[in-house]
Amino acid sequence: MGAFAVLGIVLSGCAEFPDEHNRPFAEQPSLAPQAGPQPSFESEAPPSEAPGEAKPQPPAQPAGCEDPDSAVITTCLDPVGAIAVLPDGQSALVGERSTGRVLRVKKGTKPVELAQISVDASSGGGLTGLALSPTYHEDELFYAYVTTGSDNRVVRVASGDSPKPVLTGIPKGATGNSGALLDDGKGALLVATGNAGNPASAANPSTLSGKLLRIDGFGKPAEGNPQRGTPVVTSGLNEPTGICGTAALSMFWVTDRNSGKDSLYQVKFGEPLGNPAWTWSDRPGVSGCAADPTTVIVALRDASALYTLHPAPDGTFTGQPTKVLENRYGRFATAALAPDGMVWLGTTNRDGDRPVPSDDRVLRLEPPTGGTAGKD
């Protein structure tokens, strides 16, 4: 898997950008910034057009569910809650947050519904996590993190079969119901749980809320957990929205929201969550994430962009962060890294504002190449 390199719009501080219309583009799909109108920083005026310079042509617009953008895999979904890329790298499982539908999608083919899980999408819940079984190539099983009428839970699904509860009783509240899943690459499942609207519960060892859990396929504490007999590997989460990482390096990241800021944490099993590795005081709505050893890409819901950071081996960040695809596809809900290094993204525009006719969409993009972030 190749490392992400960065080409982008370098940011410092919390610069504000004009509110462009959410527009797709029809060029080679990439996370590099595309030709077209460029955002202007607070401290500088937009670049003026040179004499005789042709204005860039706007990208072709979608018509109904037909989207001319080559990066778009499928269209006209309900807001996307989770994505799990399949081993072939060309297809993925996509979960709709509010309907509980799980679809198998692939470019040029009609989505196939594999399951519809009963969910309660109120209070930030619904279907917010998907992960493949560690032995998916043999059993085609997958897991979902869902909110029901009584709790948050992890369920196991076989295509064409009803969901089977794996881990139940994760507290449900008026807020803090989102969660996330990730196969840890070692035969276990990582489960990030919200605090169910009670920040104090995140530090309470007797409850599963506000935790990062590591379980086996039957919901039991996984072998090799820091504390035998408990699934909890760290505590202190509020409203987690994504897990990503590099299993070979045991380097994992969790995105989290709370009342004061959005955060990205590096997780070390058996250690307190500690201080965030990165924070956003302007609360851009961090959502899912995708990571390899040199780059973490964070999907931003409210800021309608992606944020790219470069971790050092000790978990600090080098260079400057990069913001890309701002206002190109609207509100991003989730991100996932494919085996071939491509980045898959899902949008959540139909529960926000200004959706285009083909929303909501799933995208497959090449990571940027040919440049690196500048050093501090």
JONOR-V953327 format. One record per residue. N is the residue number from 1. RES is the residue in one letter. SS is DSSP state (H for helix, E for strand, C for the rest). Layout:
# JONOR-V953327
n = (N/N)
res = (RES/RES)
ss = (SS/SS)
This chain:
# JONOR-V953327
n = (1/2/3/4/5/6/7/8/9/10/11/12/13/14/15/16/17/18/19/20/21/22/23/24/25/26/27/28/29/30/31/32/33/34/35/36/37/38/39/40/41/42/43/44/45/46/47/48/49/50/51/52/53/54/55/56/57/58/59/60/61/62/63/64/65/66/67/68/69/70/71/72/73/74/75/76/77/78/79/80/81/82/83/84/85/86/87/88/89/90/91/92/93/94/95/96/97/98/99/100/101/102/103/104/105/106/107/108/109/110/111/112/113/114/115/116/117/118/119/120/121/122/123/124/125/126/127/128/129/130/131/132/133/134/135/136/137/138/139/140/141/142/143/144/145/146/147/148/149/150/151/152/153/154/155/156/157/158/159/160/161/162/163/164/165/166/167/168/169/170/171/172/173/174/175/176/177/178/179/180/181/182/183/184/185/186/187/188/189/190/191/192/193/194/195/196/197/198/199/200/201/202/203/204/205/206/207/208/209/210/211/212/213/214/215/216/217/218/219/220/221/222/223/224/225/226/227/228/229/230/231/232/233/234/235/236/237/238/239/240/241/242/243/244/245/246/247/248/249/250/251/252/253/254/255/256/257/258/259/260/261/262/263/264/265/266/267/268/269/270/271/272/273/274/275/276/277/278/279/280/281/282/283/284/285/286/287/288/289/290/291/292/293/294/295/296/297/298/299/300/301/302/303/304/305/306/307/308/309/310/311/312/313/314/315/316/317/318/319/320/321/322/323/324/325/326/327/328/329/330/331/332/333/334/335/336/337/338/339/340/341/342/343/344/345/346/347/348/349/350/351/352/353/354/355/356/357/358/359/360/361/362/363/364/365/366/367/368/369/370/371/372/373/374/375/376)
res = (M/G/A/F/A/V/L/G/I/V/L/S/G/C/A/E/F/P/D/E/H/N/R/P/F/A/E/Q/P/S/L/A/P/Q/A/G/P/Q/P/S/F/E/S/E/A/P/P/S/E/A/P/G/E/A/K/P/Q/P/P/A/Q/P/A/G/C/E/D/P/D/S/A/V/I/T/T/C/L/D/P/V/G/A/I/A/V/L/P/D/G/Q/S/A/L/V/G/E/R/S/T/G/R/V/L/R/V/K/K/G/T/K/P/V/E/L/A/Q/I/S/V/D/A/S/S/G/G/G/L/T/G/L/A/L/S/P/T/Y/H/E/D/E/L/F/Y/A/Y/V/T/T/G/S/D/N/R/V/V/R/V/A/S/G/D/S/P/K/P/V/L/T/G/I/P/K/G/A/T/G/N/S/G/A/L/L/D/D/G/K/G/A/L/L/V/A/T/G/N/A/G/N/P/A/S/A/A/N/P/S/T/L/S/G/K/L/L/R/I/D/G/F/G/K/P/A/E/G/N/P/Q/R/G/T/P/V/V/T/S/G/L/N/E/P/T/G/I/C/G/T/A/A/L/S/M/F/W/V/T/D/R/N/S/G/K/D/S/L/Y/Q/V/K/F/G/E/P/L/G/N/P/A/W/T/W/S/D/R/P/G/V/S/G/C/A/A/D/P/T/T/V/I/V/A/L/R/D/A/S/A/L/Y/T/L/H/P/A/P/D/G/T/F/T/G/Q/P/T/K/V/L/E/N/R/Y/G/R/F/A/T/A/A/L/A/P/D/G/M/V/W/L/G/T/T/N/R/D/G/D/R/P/V/P/S/D/D/R/V/L/R/L/E/P/P/T/G/G/T/A/G/K/D)
ss = (C/C/C/C/C/C/C/C/E/E/C/C/C/C/C/C/C/C/C/C/C/C/C/C/C/C/C/C/C/E/C/C/C/C/C/C/C/C/C/C/C/C/C/C/C/C/C/C/C/C/C/C/C/C/C/C/C/C/C/C/C/C/E/C/C/E/C/C/C/C/C/E/E/E/C/C/C/C/C/E/E/E/E/E/E/C/C/C/C/C/E/E/E/E/E/E/C/C/C/C/E/E/E/E/E/E/C/C/C/C/C/E/E/E/E/E/C/C/C/C/C/H/H/H/C/C/E/E/E/E/E/E/C/C/C/H/H/H/H/C/E/E/E/E/E/E/E/C/C/C/C/E/E/E/E/E/E/E/C/C/C/C/C/E/E/E/E/E/E/E/C/C/C/C/C/C/C/C/C/E/E/E/E/C/C/C/C/C/E/E/E/E/C/C/C/C/C/C/H/H/H/H/H/C/C/C/C/C/C/C/E/E/E/E/E/C/C/C/C/C/E/C/C/C/C/C/C/C/C/C/C/E/E/E/E/C/C/C/E/E/E/E/E/E/E/E/H/H/H/C/E/E/E/E/E/E/E/C/C/C/C/E/E/E/E/E/E/C/C/C/C/C/C/C/C/C/C/E/E/E/C/C/C/C/C/E/E/E/E/E/E/E/C/C/E/E/E/E/E/E/C/C/C/C/E/E/E/E/E/C/E/C/C/C/C/C/E/C/C/C/C/E/E/E/C/C/C/C/C/C/C/E/E/E/E/E/E/C/C/C/C/C/E/E/E/E/E/C/C/C/C/C/C/C/C/C/C/C/C/C/C/E/E/E/E/E/C/C/C/C/C/C/C/C/C/C)
